[in-house]
């Protein structure tokens, strides 16, 4: 039995596959929210390499209704 509970690091960058288990919305909804400035925007590091800032994800998770990107 595995009692290990995963957590998202407070700092650093993570791929969507690592943060999706912490999000209450789908990938597409999160993407649309990011485009509207209501969720952290992804950082592109190449054509197929996208990361999210962990500190911004934590900030969004604390208050998703009032989150504004870049504040």
N, C-alpha and C positions, 0 to 999 in steps of 0.2 A: 504494500500500500504506500502511495506517495503522498506525503503530507506537505510537500514543497509547494508553496503558493508563489506564483510568479508576480513580480512587480516590475513596473516600468522605471528604469533609472531616471533620476532627477535631472541629470545633465547628459549631454551627448545627442546623437542623432539615431533615429530608428526607422526602419522600413515599415510600410503599412502592415505587412504581415505580422510584425512584432507588436504593433499597437492595436490591431483590430479587436483583440479579445477584451480590451479595456473600454472600447467605444460602444455607446448605446445606439449607434446608427450604422447603416450600411456604408460600404466604401463609396458608392455613388452619391449618397446623401452627404457624406463627409466631404467629398470632392466638390459638390455644388456649394456647400456651406463655405468652403475655403475660397472658392471663386467670388463669393459674395462678401468676403471679409468677416464671416461669422464663425470661422474655424481656422486653425493654423494652416497656412499655405505650405504646400510641399516645396522642397528645394531640389531642383534638378541638378544632378551631377553627371549627366550623360543622357543619351537617348533612352536607355532602359534602367536608369539608376536614379531613384527618387527617395528622398529621406524627409523625415519630419523632425523638428527640434523638440526634444523631450520636455524641456522647460515650458514651451508653448503648449504642448499637449496637456501637461499637468495644469497649467493655467486655465485652459479650456474646460478640462474635466471638473474643476472646482466651481465654475459658473458658466455653463455652456450658453445659457439664454442671454447673458450680458457680455460675452466675449466679443472683442473687436480686434482684428488682426492689426498689428503695428502699434498698439497702445501700451 
